[in-house]
Amino acid sequence: MTIAIPTASGWESIELKPARDWVRHPEPYSSRVAFAAAHVVADPRGENVPGAPAVIDWDSTLAFRRGLFEYGLGVAEAMDTAQRNMGLDWPAVQELVSRSADQARDFGARIASGAGTDQLTSVSTIDDVTNCYLEQVAFVESTGSQVIVMASRHLAALAAGAEDYRVVYESILSQVSEPVILHWLGDAFDPQLAGYWGSTDVAAATDTFVELVAAHADKIDGVKVSLLSAEHETGLRARLPEGVRMYTGDDFNYPELIRGDDTADGDTHHSDALLGAFAAIAPAASAALAALDAGDLAGYDAELAPTLALSRHLFEKPTFYYKTGIAFLSWLNGYQPGFTMVGGLQSARSVVHLARAFSLANDAQLLVNPDLAAKRLGLLLGTAGVER
């Protein structure tokens, strides 16, 4: 079946590929730890307009996470993929983490959830930031989820330098019950986080970060770095203390980073995964990790190679709107009833961008039901007034 998709200047014909029968793999992987940062499904009847409290379709949201569990992936909950700081308010975060943690426990699956400072619209002191963090950390721990300490917009706005970051993070790490994941989110994902760790110079910020991790390694399971620089990540992970994982957040370069260093002595350093992209490519990520477990590097490369163009497209600038593409693919694949998002964020990408995402998902055979996906694309195009 051939269909036409719109481009900026006309139309392109593409051949729909048949659905692939992906193999389920509900067990975790032996060679890598892998989390998918999952999105939330908005209730299509809810008042999910900009500035309104989030109204979530809980059945679809939790079902999406069960689908990730079926492919052996843990869920990174209430992160930026779930529109944290972009429509998902603190009351919704609390319910989301509670429900998701309960479900993960029922499935024996791994879950880690974000703790930040977004329960207040403004803070005036560094102590305010610390107290907000501690409240959220305590809540996440109370659900049984592992904690991901997210980057804080409030801290970025208030901190006078690296010492303020040390004070806040040392207060958190001194009080956590179990080792946490520290998240360094770059300004490509959130411009309000520019200069995190006290400097706009990445090398200086990295030194501060490494010093903090080294001083508290027993309280840190791993670090997730989302700077979209493979060179920076490989350099940083070589500096991490033994036992502290690097969870890649690089949606542009994840195949090589997860694969690891290819040296004569074998794999000396590699990244584990905590990726928004994995929510879009879960079956392929599962197949690749299963191949890696089996020592089949060629198979690993072959499974992930077709997904990279899709991921890079979804995360193209402005990168912080990648969530729109994640939700769009979920709708195409029948995982949610409508293409609606919290805060009205479905409008954040153009029809041409979304049509290209459809084409790249088709190339990677990530359309579960190609006929349904094509029908839904047609509905979107017709609604937008894009007709041939």
FENJO-V304401 format. One record per run of one state. SS is the DSSP state (a for helix, b for strand, c for the rest). FROM is the first residue (numbers start at 1). LEN is the number of residues. If there is no record, write none. Layout:
ss=SS from=FROM len=LEN
ss=SS from=FROM len=LEN
This chain:
ss=c from=1 len=1
ss=b from=2 len=5
ss=c from=7 len=4
ss=b from=11 len=5
ss=c from=16 len=18
ss=b from=34 len=4
ss=c from=38 len=4
ss=b from=42 len=1
ss=c from=43 len=13
ss=b from=56 len=1
ss=c from=57 len=1
ss=a from=58 len=13
ss=c from=71 len=3
ss=b from=74 len=4
ss=c from=78 len=2
ss=a from=80 len=3
ss=c from=83 len=1
ss=b from=84 len=1
ss=c from=85 len=3
ss=b from=88 len=1
ss=c from=89 len=1
ss=a from=90 len=18
ss=c from=108 len=3
ss=b from=111 len=5
ss=c from=116 len=10
ss=a from=126 len=17
ss=c from=143 len=3
ss=b from=146 len=4
ss=c from=150 len=3
ss=a from=153 len=6
ss=c from=159 len=3
ss=a from=162 len=12
ss=c from=174 len=6
ss=b from=180 len=6
ss=c from=186 len=5
ss=a from=191 len=3
ss=c from=194 len=2
ss=a from=196 len=3
ss=c from=199 len=3
ss=a from=202 len=14
ss=c from=216 len=1
ss=a from=217 len=3
ss=b from=220 len=7
ss=c from=227 len=3
ss=a from=230 len=8
ss=c from=238 len=7
ss=b from=245 len=4
ss=c from=249 len=5
ss=a from=254 len=6
ss=c from=260 len=3
ss=b from=263 len=1
ss=c from=264 len=2
ss=b from=266 len=1
ss=c from=267 len=5
ss=b from=272 len=4
ss=c from=276 len=1
ss=a from=277 len=4
ss=c from=281 len=1
ss=a from=282 len=12
ss=c from=294 len=3
ss=a from=297 len=18
ss=c from=315 len=4
ss=a from=319 len=14
ss=c from=333 len=9
ss=a from=342 len=7
ss=c from=349 len=2
ss=a from=351 len=13
ss=c from=364 len=6
ss=a from=370 len=15
ss=c from=385 len=4
